[in-house]
Amino acid sequence: MRGLHFSGVWSNLTKRGSEREKDIIEVLRSTPIFAELSDRDLKKIAQIAYQRIYDENETIFREGQSSAGMYIIKSGEVRIVRRSAQGEEITLAVLGEGDFFGEVGLLYKLPRTASAIASTRCQLVGFFRPELFDLMDRDPRLAAKVLYQLGRIIAQRLIMTNEQYERLVERLRDERGEVELKI
């Protein structure tokens, strides 16, 4: 997948050069994966990140689609949804300015486990796997910092998911008696 760049779709039509870069740096600085990077490192990431505007109800990606990278919400609101076995749309999360999603797509080219839909007109900053791989070749130290923070965040989210799962199991036991849920 190296060498595939998204600049045709992911660009900023209203700003050029250093102004665009400053905008992206501010978004990156507010995102935990990039928050501890130096200004110099943030500038390097900003040069390989992309911006795109989505209209209200526009699909960012669909459940089952191959993943390519992560998204940071610069402005607007995004719903993360999944279809139930009965075909019903279930909202898993509603994300706003400063939130990010799809970060596992930086690591694995797996099918998306949910869909992301713009609830309002929104502007996103995208950071994609091919650019991360290029960064690993050009600046391994910086790539290691990004990957370390990414790993920490994924671990934190897994811990929170496990805690929610445990609470759900306890609630089901209280409501129905002994329940055995298998993963």
Residue pairs with C-beta under 8 A, 6 or more apart in sequence:
1 68
1 109
1 129
1 130
1 133
2 130
2 133
2 134
3 130
4 130
5 128
5 130
5 131
6 50
6 68
6 126
6 128
7 50
9 52
10 50
10 51
10 52
10 126
11 50
11 51
11 52
12 20
12 23
12 51
13 53
15 23
20 51
21 43
21 46
21 47
23 51
23 74
24 45
24 46
24 49
24 51
24 125
25 39
25 42
25 43
25 46
27 72
27 74
27 125
28 34
28 37
28 42
28 45
28 46
28 49
28 72
28 125
29 35
29 42
30 98
31 72
31 98
31 100
32 149
32 153
33 70
33 100
33 103
33 146
33 149
33 150
33 153
34 42
34 45
34 146
34 149
35 149
36 145
36 149
37 45
37 142
37 145
37 146
41 142
41 145
44 135
44 139
44 142
45 127
45 135
45 142
45 146
48 127
48 131
48 134
48 135
49 125
49 126
49 127
49 131
50 125
50 126
50 127
50 128
51 74
51 123
51 124
51 125
51 126
52 123
52 124
52 126
53 121
53 122
53 123
53 124
54 60
54 76
54 118
54 121
54 122
54 123
54 124
55 118
55 121
56 118
56 119
56 120
56 121
57 117
57 118
57 119
58 117
58 118
59 115
59 116
59 117
59 118
60 71
60 78
60 115
60 116
60 117
60 118
60 124
61 67
61 102
61 112
61 115
61 116
62 112
62 115
63 81
63 82
63 83
63 111
63 112
63 113
63 114
63 115
64 111
64 112
65 111
65 112
66 109
66 110
66 111
66 112
67 102
67 104
67 105
67 108
67 109
67 110
67 111
67 112
67 129
68 105
68 109
68 128
68 129
68 130
69 102
69 105
69 106
69 126
69 127
69 128
69 129
69 131
69 132
70 100
70 101
70 102
70 103
70 105
70 106
70 126
70 127
70 128
71 78
71 100
71 101
71 102
71 116
71 124
71 125
71 126
71 127
72 98
72 99
72 100
72 124
72 125
72 126
72 127
73 95
73 96
73 97
73 98
73 99
73 100
73 122
73 123
73 124
74 97
74 122
74 123
74 124
74 125
75 97
75 122
75 123
76 96
76 97
76 118
76 119
76 120
76 121
76 122
76 123
77 94
77 95
77 96
77 118
77 119
77 120
77 122
78 94
78 95
78 96
78 99
78 101
78 116
78 117
78 118
78 119
78 122
78 124
79 91
79 93
79 94
79 95
79 116
79 117
79 119
80 91
80 92
80 93
80 94
80 95
80 101
80 114
80 115
80 116
81 89
81 90
81 91
81 92
81 114
81 115
81 116
81 117
82 89
82 90
82 92
82 113
82 114
82 115
83 89
83 90
84 90
92 114
93 101
94 119
95 101
101 116
102 112
102 116
103 150
103 153
103 154
104 110
104 154
105 112
105 128
105 129
106 127
106 128
106 129
106 132
106 150
107 129
107 150
109 129
132 143
132 146
135 142
135 143
135 146
136 143
169 179
169 181
172 179
172 181
173 179
